[in-house]
């Protein structure tokens, strides 16, 4: 593919510009903020590097779109995509970051951090024996790159890790991988649930009352997409003790509105979509590698299957 003009649109466009210009590439670049971007810029570009597409613009001239994030639902979910346009995504340390994020909350739970903090405030000395990681079972929804990284780290620390995917195909570091149609019988025995699923037509509101009812005092961690869960069903599951606590890093609407009840629930932890942040250095490294592979007609491991949505 012949790529001459590349438009980079991002809140961190200045940092990206500094890093990319050091490479002295033969391509022509324009670096813009989302507010500064115009239809003229898009019409000029052969390729667009960005986090999302704005609906008011015509992108028909663009040959290649590269997502600066791992997820591509902002490009594909409930949208018509021209399959002649190549779509790639960023692959970097997301799996490691998300695994460590999840591990921090699992350890916090097993070590009774919240309980001991309350006892400290009450000046009460009441010993309680922390639980061990190698006694815990976790089910990870999504067995792609991020899910596999989480499975590798958690299983390496002794946890019994199960996976759920559309295919149910076996993957390394998972004790067993089940399909979305066969995972229900194991849910009752899980200590933790981690969602890493992309947002597609199949995964929207996937975590709803039927799934939550199968759980028993289970910790729920969502690092996939906010629209994958029913917030109403989750809150009910917490009140009914099907879910012991929820850690939510992603939401259907971001920033999370101030009147959303998740903010005030004592057993819900809210973080502002920080479990897997694209750093300028990692974003540029993946983009440059993809550009090189594209110009040299090499395989693209980060190419998106636009029909499947990931």
C-alpha positions, -999 to +999 in steps of 0.1 A: +000+000+000+013+034-010+010+058+020+022+094+014+002+116+036-005+107+073-028+126+096-023+121+133-052+133+155-048+130+193-049+149+226-012+140+228-004+151+192+025+173+203+042+144+221+035+121+191+049+148+167+082+150+186+087+113+186+077+107+150+098+135+136+129+120+151+125+091+127+130+113+096+104+093+076+098+099+040+060+103+045+042+137+049+026+143+083+000+166+098-005+166+136-037+179+150-059+180+181-094+166+177-107+202+179-084+215+151-090+187+126-109+196+095-124+179+065-096+194+045-071+175+066-090+142+061-093+148+024-055+153+022-047+121+042-040+086+029-039+074+065-054+085+098-039+078+132-064+085+160-084+072+189-118+075+172-138+088+142-161+118+143-194+111+125-196+145+108-166+139+085-162+120+052-134+094+055-139+078+021-106+090+008-085+074+036-068+040+028-057+031+063-069+039+098-047+031+128-063+031+163-040+045+190-060+023+215-064-014+218-102-013+214-118-004+181-155-002+191-154+036+185-147+028+149-169-003+144-197-007+170-231+001+155-213+018+125-209+009+088-173+003+080-159+003+044-141-030+043-117-016+016-102+006+044-075-012+064-080-009+102-052-017+126-050-012+164-023-006+189-006-036+206+018-028+234+019-032+272-019-032+276-020-068+288+007-063+314-009-031+327-044-046+329-031-077+346-014-057+373-045-035+377-066-066+383-041-082+406-039-051+428-076-053+435-076-091+440-048-088+465-065-059+482-095-082+487-075-112+499-055-091+523-086-074+538-073-039+532-107-022+536-116-042+567-083-034+585-087+003+576-121+004+593-107-014+623-078+011+625-103+040+625-121+022+654-088+015+671-097-022+673-071-051+672-090-080+655-066-103+636-079-120+605-059-144+584-054-132+548-064-156+520-039-170+494-038-165+457-033-202+450-066-210+467-086-187+442-104-193+410-108-166+383-127-166+351-114-142+324-138-133+296-119-127+264-088-148+256-071-125+232-038-107+239-050-089+270-068-119+285-038-141+278-014-117+295-037-116+326-040-154+326-002-158+324+004-135+353-024-147+375-017-184+368+020-178+375+010-167+410-009-199+415-045-189+407-067-214+388-076-195+356-105-202+333-113-184+301-144-177+281-144-170+243-166-173+213-146-203+200-137-220+233-103-228+218-077-239+243-051-212+252-019-215+272-021-205+309-058-212+311-069-244+329-099-245+306-114-223+279-152-224+276-176-210+250-202-183+259-228-211+257-210-235+281-195-214+309-226-211+332-220-243+352-186-231+365-197-196+375-208-205+410-173-217+419-155-186+408-139-162+433-133-135+407-146-125+372-125-103+349-140-089+317-116-080+289-141-085+260-143-060+232-176-043+225-195-059+197-231-067+189-226-100+207-210-085+239-233-055+245-250-060+279-234-094+281-231-092+318-267-091+330-290-106+355-288-143+343-250-143+346-248-123+379-274-147+395-250-176+390-223-159+411-218-163+449-199-134+466-177-130+436-154-101+429-162-085+395-136-065+375-145-047+343-115-036+321-132-044+288-160-020+278-186-003+300-215-011+276-208-048+282-225-047+315-260-038+328-252-014+356-287-019+370-282-057+371-248-053+387-260-031+415-288-056+422-263-084+422-241-066+448-271-059+470-281-097+468-244-107+475-240-125+442-212-100+437-191-091+467-175-060+451-171-045+417-141-027+402-150-006+371-125+011+349-148+016+319-183+029+315-209+034+288-207+071+293-173+087+301-167+107+322-191+089+345-220+113+352-220+127+387-255+115+393-247+079+385-253+057+416-220+038+410-201+068+425-217+064+459-219+026+464-195+015+491-187-018+473-180-003+439-145+010+430-144+035+402-113+044+382-112+068+352-103+044+323-066+041+334-061+003+335-044+004+300-032+038+290-015+043+256+018+062+263+031+084+235+062+061+232+043+029+230+017+044+206+044+056+183+064+024+184+033+003+174+024+028+146+059+028+132+061-010+132+027-012+115+037+014+089+069-005+082+051-038+078+025-022+055+051-006+032+071-038+030+040-060+024+046-079+056+019-096+078+000-073+101-005-090+135-026-060+147-050-060+117-086-058+128-113-082+115-139-056+109-167-081+106-160-096+140-153-063+156-118-070+170 
